[in-house]
Amino acid sequence: MTQEQNGSVGIVVPQTLHFDTPLTLACGRALPEHDIIYETYGQLNADKSNGVLICHALSGHHHAAGIHHPDDRKPGWWDSCIGPGKPIDTNVFFVLSINNIGGCNGSTGPTAINPETGKPWGPDFPPLRCRDWVESQYLMMQHFGITQWAAIIGGSLGGMQAMRWALEHPDALRHCIVIASAMKLSAQNIAFNEIARRAITSDPNFFEGRYLEHNTLPRQGLALARMVGHITYLSEDGMKQKFGRELKTGNLTLGSGSDSDVEFEVESYLRYQGEAFSGSFDANTYLLMTKALDYYDLAREYNDDPAEAFSHATCSFMVISFTTDWRFAPARSREIVDALVAANKPVSYAQIEADHGHDAFLIPIPRYMDVFHAYMKRLKQELGHAL
């Protein structure tokens, strides 16, 4: 069976695009130049009307689908949704997935070299807002000669970017698909992000963000931050089903030995996730992106009126939430829908039963896939594809 018959885009090669003109940011500072690493799947049609932009979440990146080499056992983070015959069908759509500026997977961010100092940007990298990612993505759009996206799609922080697109460049997209997202973070979410940041900055190897200059990494702090975050992405039922109170080592029989010999499966799992993340993600990037997440407020500039904010949009919307997602609860998605209805905008909404918490948007849950497929069929019909 070939990769395409198996629904995979197959082997993909990341590419890098360099922009040598300054990019002015919302904070008032400018990046004198920047690189964007990206991947594409599918082919752009003659009138360039079939483009789909994928916006990634907090720890996401450009590798959304396919594999990088024949022995690669870890496909892209949204491989379940992107590919031939999948909801984002690469037989129909041209898909662009990028690593945002401020990232640590190849695009210009804190680990990149500051051209003015010759050293890594580190903590000197300018603070970012969601609109900065949108403007950088807009430059990518112009590079490919696309005048209007068929759809912009994102989950979590990616959904926030998609909504920002609908306000900043309303004529540049026909559909906005927002999955497990919100118009602004709750106080509880901001609190979790602050705990994670404090874990990083309290690490003795943080060195006020200049750890690369000291040839070290704040691995313990970053691991703790990931552990805190990971707990919030899962649901209680999901953790119960996956781990319960199963032991990895030791036993709980009275008099059987020291309590320090006992290790629960969930403890082992969280430690593994934290250690793996601390070796692959940059601490300054984590601080930068969580702050951008905290500051996001779609209606702030519109008299705190979401309906007034969405009055500027011209596209159609699809909003999806998951029942056990308490980080971005269904109530937050319903707020988006209510605002769109009040603004008289076309919107579809689906709440999906799922035990996976916030991570559900990454998982091919049958009902989720059915809803996603059905909406994307509308886009295919608009492009004139027979179904």
N, C-alpha and C positions, 0 to 999 in steps of 0.2 A: 504494500500500500504506500503510495506516495504521500509526501507531506500535505499536498493540497487535498488529496482524497481524505486525509485524516483531519481536515479542517484547520491545518496549521499554515501560517505564512511561510514556514520553512526557515532556512538560514537567512538572517538579516545582518547587515553590516552598519554599525553606527557611523554617522557622518558629522563633521563639525563645520559650522559656518562662522566666519569671522566678520564682525562689524567694526569698522575703524572710525565711525562717526560717533560722537558723544551721545549717550543716552541719558537725558535729564530725568531724574527720579522725583517721586512725590515729596521727598524730604528736602528738595532744593539742590542737592548735590548731583553730580553727573558721573557716570562711568565713562572714562575717556575712550574706551574700546571694550568690546566683550565678545566672547565666544559662546555659541550655543551648540550643544551636541544633541543630535536628534536621530530618529529612525522614521522611515516611511514604509507603508504597506499598501499594496494595490497600485493602480495606475491613475494618473490624473487624466480626465477625459478632455476632449477637444476644446470645449468651452469653459473648462476648469470650474465646473459647477458641482462636482461630486466630492469636494474636499471635506474631511471631518477632522477637527482638531481635538486631541485628547489632552485634558488638563490633569496633571497628577496631584496626588494628595501630599501630606507633610513629608513622608519619607520616600515618596515615589521618585521616578526618574524616567528617562526616555525609553527604556527597554520595556515596552508594554506587551509585545507579542513576539512569537517565534523564538528561535534559539540562535546562539552566536557561533556554534560549531557542531559538527555531527555528534559529538559525545556530550553535548551540553544537556544536563538533566534538569535544568532550572529554566523553564520558559519565562517569557515576559510576565509582568505582574498582572496583566489583564488578558492573558492568552485565552481564557475561557470565553471572552466576548469579542475578540478581534480575529478575523480569519475567514476563509471561504465558508459560506453557509452559516456563519455565526451571526449574532445580532448586528455587529458592525462588519458587514460582509465585504471582504476585500476583493471579491469578484465584481463589486459594484462601486465601492467607495475608495477614494484615495485618502489614506489615514496618515496624519502627522502627529508624532508624539515627541515631545522635547523635554529636556531637563532644564528647568527654570534657572534664570540667573540667581545667584546666591546658593545654588546647589553644590554638591560635592561629587558629582558623577561625570564631570567633564566640561560643564558649562562654567563660565566665570563666576567665582564665589570666593569665600574666605580662604580656601586652600590655593587659589590661583595667585600668580605673581602680580603685585601692584606695580604697574610700569613706572610709577614715580619714585619707588623706593628700591625696586629689585628684590624685595622680600615678599613672602606670602601676605595677602591682605589681612588675614586673621581678624581681630576685633575691630580693625579700622575699616572693614567693608561697610559701605553705606547701609543704613537701615532701609528696609524695603516695605512696600505696601502691595496689596494685591493688584492694584492698577499698574504697578511697574511691570509685573509679569505679563499683564494684558498688552501693554505697549511693546514689550519685547516680542511677544507672540505676533503682534500686528506687523512688526518688521519681517518676521518669518513669512507671514501671509503675503506681503508684498514681494518678497524674494521669489516665491513660487508663482507669482502673477495671478493669485486668486483674489477676486473682488468680493466674493461672498461665500462663506462656508455653508455647506449643506446643513451642518450641525456642529455645535461645540458641546462636548460631553465631559463631565467630570463628577467624581465622587468626593464627598467630604470637602476638603480645601479646594479640590478641583471643581466642585460644583459652585463654590464661591467665585472662582475665576470666571466660570461660564456665565453666571449672573452679571458679573461686572462687565463682561463683554457686551451683554445685551443693553447696558446703560451707556457705556463709553462709545461703542461703535454699533449703534442699533441696526444700521443697514448692512452690516458685514456678516450677518448670520440669519438663516431661515428658521433654524430650530435650536433650542437651548434645552439640554437634558441635564437635570440636576438630581443627583443621587445621594441620599444620606447626608444632607447638608443643612445649612441654616443661613439666615440673613445677618446674624451676628452671634458670637459666642455667649453662652450663659456664664454667670459668675462662677458656677461650679467648674466649667471647662477652663476658664481663665486660671482658677485656683490650681487645677491639676497641672496646667502648663507651668505655673510658677514653681510648684514643687519640683517638677522635672528640671527646670532651669537651675534651681538652687542646688540640686544634687550635682549638676555639672560644675557650677562655679565654686562649689565647696571642695571639689577634688583638689588635693595638694599639687597635682600635676597640671592644673588648669593654667597657672601662671598668667592670670588676667587675660586669658585668650591667646597668649603668645607661646603656647605649648610647642608648636612646630619649631620655633626658634630655639627651644630647649631640647629638641630631638626626643620629645615624649608625647604622650596622649593622655587625656583625662578619662581613661577607660572605665575606671570604677564608677565615676559620676555619670558617664554616658550610659553605662549598663543599667544603673539604677533608674535613670530617666526613662529608658526603654521599658524596663519592667513596670514602672508606674503607668506609662502609656498603654502598654499591652493589656494590662488588667482592665483599663477603661474601654478597650476595643472589643472585649469579649463580654458575653452575658453570663449571669449567674447560672442559668440553666445549661448553657453551653459548656461552662467550666465543670459543672457537676457531671454532665454526661461524659466529658473527656477525661476528667481526673478523679472526680469524687474525692474520697479520702484515701485513695490508694497510696501505698508506701513504695518507695523505690529501694530503700535500705532500712534495716532495723525492724523492730516491731514494738507495739504499744502494750505488750503484756507487762503488768506490774512486776517489778523486781527483775526485769530481763536485762537490765544494763543501763547505761547512761542515756539520757534523753538526746544527747548530742549525736548518738548513733542513728537516730531516726530522721529520715528524709522523705517528705511527701513527693509524689510525682509532680504536683503542680510547682513545687519549689524548684525541682530539677529543670522543669520546662522553662520557667521564668529565667533562671540563671543562664540556661543555654541561649535563650533569645537575647538576653542582655549582653552576654559576652560576644555573640556573633555580631550584633549591631554595633558594639563599641569598636570593633575592628574594621567596620565597613562604612561608617557614617561619620561626618565631621561634627564636632561639638559646636563650633561657631555657627555652622549652618543650622543646627538644631535650634540654637538660641534665636537666630535670625528669623527662621520660618515660624516658630511658635509665637514670636512677637507680632509678626505680620498677621497671623491667625487671630491673635487677641484683639488687634486694632481694627480688624475688618468690621465694618458696619455699613451695610448697603444703603440705608436710608438717612445716614447722618447729614448729608449735604442737601437733603430734600425735606427739611423741617421734621425729621424723624418720622416721616410718613411713607411707609413702604409702597402704598398705592401711588403716591406722587412719584416715587422713584421709578416704579415700573411703567408709569405712563409714557416714559421715553422709549420703551422697548417696542419693536415692530415684529418680532419673531413669535413663533409658537413655542410653548413650553411643555415639557414632560417632567414631572416631579415624582420621585420614588423614595419611599421610606421603608424601614424594617421594624417590626414590632418590638424586638428586644434590644434595639439600638438605644441605649440610654445616654450615650455621648452626644449624638445628634438625633434626639428622639423624634418620633412621628409628629409630635405637636409642633416641632420647629418647621417641618415640611408643610404642615397644614397652614402655618402662618404665611409661608411663601405663596401657597395656593390661594388663600383668602385675599392676600394683597393683589395677586394677579387678577382674580375675579373682580375685586373692587376697581381695578384699573381697566376692566373690560378687555383683558387679554386672553387669547385662546390658551387653555391649559388642560392637560390630562394629569390625573393623579392616581397612583397605586400604592397601597400599603401592603407589604409582603410579609406573610407569616414566616418567621425565621428564628432559629435558636442561636444564631452566630453573633449577635450583638452588632457593633459598628462594622466589623469585618465582613458582614454579610454582602456588602456591595462588591467584594472581590471573589465571591463564591458562586458557582453556577447552580443556584437553587432553581429547580424546575419552573416554579411559578414566576420567579424573577426573569428567567430567560424567556418565558412565553410573553410576558408583558413587554420586555425589551425588543424581542423579535417583532411583535405586532406593531409597535410604534415605528421601528426602523423600516418596516414594509411601506409605510406612508411615504417615507423619504425616497424609497426606490420608485414608487409610483410617480412621484413628482419628477423623477429623472427619466421617466418613460420606460422603466424596466418591466417586462411582463413577469407576473408572479405565478 
